[in-house]
Structure formats: structure tokens, C-alpha cells
Amino acid sequence: MKKIVVLFALFLILGANIYWDCIDSTGNLSELQLANIEALASGESGASNTGPREEKKCYGGGHKMVCRSINSESCTDSDCY
């Protein structure tokens, strides 16, 4: 039991240290961290309508094709048929 308490305290201290290292005195991310976030996000289109498509039931009967947003290939949803 004593080992668990000591490990929990160490993880708590480590987590608090990581949190305080990531946030500056004003509560905002540092310029370096913002630059890193921008570098990681560059080149992403943010397209949410990607393939493959799968068939779903429509309200009132019928079916339609809906994009599952799994890969980077773009697709469009269809109307009910």
C-alpha cells in the first residue's frame, strides 16, 4: 500500500511539473509551443467528408451513401434512393 501511495504522489508531481512547464505565467502557450503546433498542423486541409462510403437507411425507408471519414480520399454523400 505504501508503494502505491508513493507512486501516486510521484505521478501527481510529475503531471503538475509537465503542466507548469507547458503554460507560462499568463496562462498561455509559449511562442515555441505555438510555432510547434503550427508546424504540425501545416498542410492539413481539415476536410471532414472523406471516404470510403457506406450505405445507411433513410428515415421513412430507402437508403443513401454516407462518407465514413476514414481516409484522405474525398467523397460526397448521396441523397436517399
One Martini backbone bead per residue (centre of mass of N, CA, C, O) as a GRO file, in nm:
protein
   81
    1MET     BB    1   0.057   0.064  -0.019
    2LYS     BB    2   0.300   0.257  -0.004
    3LYS     BB    3   0.383   0.236  -0.302
    4ILE     BB    4   0.125   0.357  -0.423
    5VAL     BB    5   0.144   0.634  -0.288
    6VAL     BB    6   0.420   0.712  -0.400
    7LEU     BB    7   0.349   0.683  -0.703
    8PHE     BB    8   0.118   0.884  -0.703
    9ALA     BB    9   0.287   1.129  -0.614
   10LEU     BB   10   0.484   1.125  -0.851
   11PHE     BB   11   0.272   1.158  -1.077
   12LEU     BB   12   0.158   1.423  -0.972
   13ILE     BB   13   0.420   1.586  -0.987
   14LEU     BB   14   0.480   1.535  -1.286
   15GLY     BB   15   0.217   1.655  -1.398
   16ALA     BB   16   0.255   1.941  -1.279
   17ASN     BB   17   0.525   1.999  -1.419
   18ILE     BB   18   0.426   1.975  -1.709
   19TYR     BB   19   0.209   2.191  -1.692
   20TRP     BB   20   0.399   2.433  -1.604
   21ASP     BB   21   0.582   2.409  -1.862
   22CYS     BB   22   0.343   2.473  -2.077
   23ILE     BB   23   0.277   2.721  -1.892
   24ASP     BB   24   0.276   3.036  -1.847
   25SER     BB   25   0.209   3.311  -1.643
   26THR     BB   26  -0.060   3.383  -1.834
   27GLY     BB   27  -0.179   3.093  -1.954
   28ASN     BB   28  -0.007   3.055  -2.207
   29LEU     BB   29   0.144   2.971  -2.473
   30SER     BB   30   0.427   2.954  -2.610
   31GLU     BB   31   0.594   3.035  -2.893
   32LEU     BB   32   0.714   2.754  -2.943
   33GLN     BB   33   0.451   2.594  -2.918
   34LEU     BB   34   0.298   2.742  -3.143
   35ALA     BB   35   0.499   2.668  -3.367
   36ASN     BB   36   0.464   2.361  -3.340
   37ILE     BB   37   0.163   2.351  -3.403
   38GLU     BB   38   0.181   2.479  -3.684
   39ALA     BB   39   0.373   2.266  -3.806
   40LEU     BB   40   0.179   2.023  -3.764
   41ALA     BB   41  -0.077   2.166  -3.921
   42SER     BB   42   0.054   2.182  -4.176
   43GLY     BB   43  -0.127   2.060  -4.461
   44GLU     BB   44  -0.410   2.065  -4.349
   45SER     BB   45  -0.745   2.065  -4.457
   46GLY     BB   46  -1.003   1.948  -4.281
   47ALA     BB   47  -1.148   1.728  -4.415
   48SER     BB   48  -1.455   1.545  -4.341
   49ASN     BB   49  -1.528   1.432  -4.644
   50THR     BB   50  -1.448   1.106  -4.645
   51GLY     BB   51  -1.359   0.800  -4.709
   52PRO     BB   52  -1.559   0.567  -4.729
   53ARG     BB   53  -1.857   0.439  -4.837
   54GLU     BB   54  -2.189   0.386  -4.695
   55GLU     BB   55  -2.482   0.227  -4.623
   56LYS     BB   56  -2.792   0.388  -4.531
   57LYS     BB   57  -3.074   0.450  -4.368
   58CYS     BB   58  -3.370   0.607  -4.414
   59TYR     BB   59  -3.618   0.798  -4.341
   60GLY     BB   60  -3.887   0.607  -4.458
   61GLY     BB   61  -3.683   0.471  -4.621
   62GLY     BB   62  -3.432   0.365  -4.780
   63HIS     BB   63  -3.117   0.490  -4.918
   64LYS     BB   64  -2.768   0.589  -4.848
   65MET     BB   65  -2.462   0.753  -4.898
   66VAL     BB   66  -2.188   0.757  -4.657
   67CYS     BB   67  -1.930   0.907  -4.518
   68ARG     BB   68  -1.663   0.788  -4.289
   69SER     BB   69  -1.388   0.939  -4.240
   70ILE     BB   70  -1.090   0.772  -4.285
   71ASN     BB   71  -0.966   0.895  -4.533
   72SER     BB   72  -0.832   1.123  -4.790
   73GLU     BB   73  -1.059   1.066  -4.973
   74SER     BB   74  -1.293   1.210  -5.143
   75CYS     BB   75  -1.650   1.261  -5.079
   76THR     BB   76  -2.007   1.209  -5.129
   77ASP     BB   77  -2.312   1.236  -5.044
   78SER     BB   78  -2.626   1.099  -5.077
   79ASP     BB   79  -2.929   1.053  -5.161
   80CYS     BB   80  -3.214   0.917  -5.140
   81TYR     BB   81  -3.327   0.578  -5.293
   0.00000   0.00000   0.00000
